[in-house]
């Protein structure tokens, strides 16, 4: 079983929307994280795997509504990791395909925060199936 490490951030792809298409490793990280910053496009029910004590933060962007700025999301990831939390940044699809994972990875690297990327299947690839 994979357990999220304290002081690290995991950029996790949750897959194309079907809860059956998220990886086992992604679910293990969700289940062991102290803090989960998630998008609105993650598969339904995935957050039920989180520990009861885990902090769940919705940072999803919704058209036409106030949203959490990208810089604020990056700061939240860095602050939580520096506080010693095991942090999962849970994104729909893959963290780098339409997901701004590159920007988050660069910010974490610049801050010296340990980072691991767990890819996910993006809807653009899964759709034809």
C-alpha positions as CSV (number, residue, x, y, z in Angstrom):
1,X,0.0,0.0,0.0
2,X,1.2,3.5,-0.9
3,X,1.1,6.0,2.0
4,X,1.4,9.7,1.4
5,X,4.6,11.1,3.1
6,X,4.5,14.1,5.4
7,X,5.8,17.3,3.9
8,X,5.3,16.2,0.3
9,X,2.8,17.0,-2.4
10,X,1.3,14.5,-4.8
11,X,-0.2,15.8,-8.0
12,X,-2.8,13.1,-8.7
13,X,-4.9,12.5,-11.8
14,X,-8.3,11.1,-10.9
15,X,-9.1,9.9,-14.3
16,X,-11.8,10.7,-16.8
17,X,-14.8,10.9,-14.5
18,X,-15.7,7.2,-14.0
19,X,-14.8,6.2,-10.4
20,X,-13.8,2.8,-11.7
21,X,-11.0,4.3,-13.8
22,X,-9.0,5.9,-11.0
23,X,-5.8,4.0,-10.1
24,X,-5.4,2.0,-6.9
25,X,-2.4,4.0,-6.0
26,X,-4.4,7.3,-6.4
27,X,-7.0,5.9,-4.0
28,X,-4.3,4.9,-1.5
29,X,-2.9,8.4,-1.6
30,X,-6.3,9.9,-1.1
31,X,-6.9,7.5,1.8
32,X,-3.7,8.5,3.6
33,X,-3.5,12.2,2.9
34,X,-3.8,14.9,5.6
35,X,-5.0,17.5,3.1
36,X,-6.7,17.1,-0.3
37,X,-7.1,20.1,-2.6
38,X,-9.4,18.9,-5.3
39,X,-11.0,20.1,-8.5
40,X,-14.7,19.9,-9.3
41,X,-14.2,17.4,-12.1
42,X,-13.0,14.5,-10.0
43,X,-15.1,11.4,-10.2
44,X,-18.1,11.3,-7.7
45,X,-17.5,9.4,-4.5
46,X,-13.7,9.6,-4.6
47,X,-13.4,11.8,-1.6
48,X,-15.3,9.2,0.4
49,X,-12.0,7.3,0.5
50,X,-10.4,10.1,2.5
51,X,-9.7,9.8,6.2
52,X,-12.3,11.4,8.4
53,X,-9.7,13.8,9.8
54,X,-8.4,14.8,6.4
55,X,-8.9,18.4,5.3
56,X,-10.9,18.6,2.0
57,X,-10.5,21.9,0.1
58,X,-12.5,22.5,-3.1
59,X,-10.3,24.7,-5.3
60,X,-12.2,23.9,-8.5
61,X,-12.8,26.5,-11.1
62,X,-16.4,27.1,-12.1
63,X,-17.3,29.3,-15.1
64,X,-18.9,32.6,-14.1
65,X,-18.2,32.2,-10.3
66,X,-15.4,33.5,-8.1
67,X,-12.6,31.0,-8.0
68,X,-9.4,30.4,-6.1
69,X,-6.6,32.0,-8.0
70,X,-3.9,29.7,-9.3
71,X,-1.2,31.5,-7.3
72,X,-3.3,30.9,-4.1
73,X,-3.6,27.2,-4.9
74,X,0.1,27.0,-5.3
75,X,0.7,28.8,-2.0
76,X,-1.8,26.5,-0.2
77,X,0.1,23.5,-1.5
78,X,3.5,24.9,-0.4
79,X,2.2,26.1,3.0
80,X,0.6,22.7,3.9
81,X,3.6,20.7,2.8
82,X,6.0,23.0,4.8
83,X,3.7,22.5,7.8
84,X,4.5,18.8,7.6
85,X,1.2,17.6,6.0
86,X,0.9,14.9,3.4
87,X,-0.9,16.8,0.6
88,X,-2.8,15.4,-2.4
89,X,-3.7,17.8,-5.2
90,X,-6.5,15.8,-6.9
91,X,-7.3,16.8,-10.4
92,X,-9.8,15.4,-12.9
93,X,-8.2,13.5,-15.8
94,X,-4.4,14.0,-15.8
95,X,-2.6,16.7,-13.8
96,X,-0.9,18.1,-16.9
97,X,-3.5,17.8,-19.6
98,X,-5.6,21.0,-19.2
99,X,-4.9,20.8,-15.5
100,X,-2.2,23.5,-14.8
101,X,-0.1,20.7,-13.1
102,X,3.0,22.1,-14.8
103,X,2.6,25.5,-13.0
104,X,2.0,23.8,-9.7
105,X,5.0,21.5,-10.2
106,X,7.2,24.5,-11.0
107,X,6.0,26.4,-7.9
108,X,6.6,23.4,-5.7
109,X,10.1,22.7,-7.1
110,X,11.0,26.4,-6.7
111,X,9.9,26.2,-3.1
112,X,11.9,23.0,-2.5
113,X,8.8,21.0,-1.7
114,X,9.1,17.2,-2.5
115,X,6.7,16.4,-5.3
116,X,5.5,13.2,-6.9
117,X,3.2,13.0,-10.0
118,X,0.7,10.3,-10.4
119,X,-0.7,10.5,-13.9
120,X,-4.4,9.8,-14.7
121,X,-6.2,9.0,-17.9
122,X,-7.6,12.2,-19.5
123,X,-11.1,12.2,-21.0
124,X,-9.6,13.0,-24.4
125,X,-7.9,9.7,-24.5
126,X,-10.6,7.7,-22.7
127,X,-13.5,9.1,-24.7
128,X,-13.1,7.0,-27.8
129,X,-13.1,3.8,-25.6
